[in-house]
């Protein structure tokens, strides 16, 4: 089993996303469902971090970044095989050009 480390930026991204869904969209149930899906994704990553695809951008792929899609959002992470570690770097809205933001 791998250990999961969530960056400060990823925590802030997640807080922003959940707040947006719950407050701006006035849908706290959808925000809760999104958090449940994030927890499921985290569980999958702990057990099999290579389950999700590599990022399609050549630079990000070369640097070892992978991506998991959760509803309309993308979680970007790296795997450190030697340390048995999964590092969650950021969450992005799916339509964002996240390649430029990493």
Phi, psi and omega in degrees: 000142181265151175268143183254131176237124180254122182294161177299320178298320179295320176300316180294318177302313182297317177300317180296316180297312182296318178298316179301313181294314185288318187263302183296316179272356180052047182222075182297331179294318178294324177296317178296317178298320178299314178299322176299318179293324177296316179298320176298315179299315178303318180297316177299317181296323179295326183270325182208082186293346180268009182296328183263159186286159172288154175297144184283337179292135184301317181297312181294321179297316180298326180277359174090013180285143176234166182220142174238134178264128179233106186054240181266014187237159180239128175261127180249131185213169174231157177242131173253097184299317183299320182267358183054053187230139172244124181251115177276117183270309185205162167243139179225151169294139186304329182277351179289149174272077187294339180304321181285345185262357179254000000 
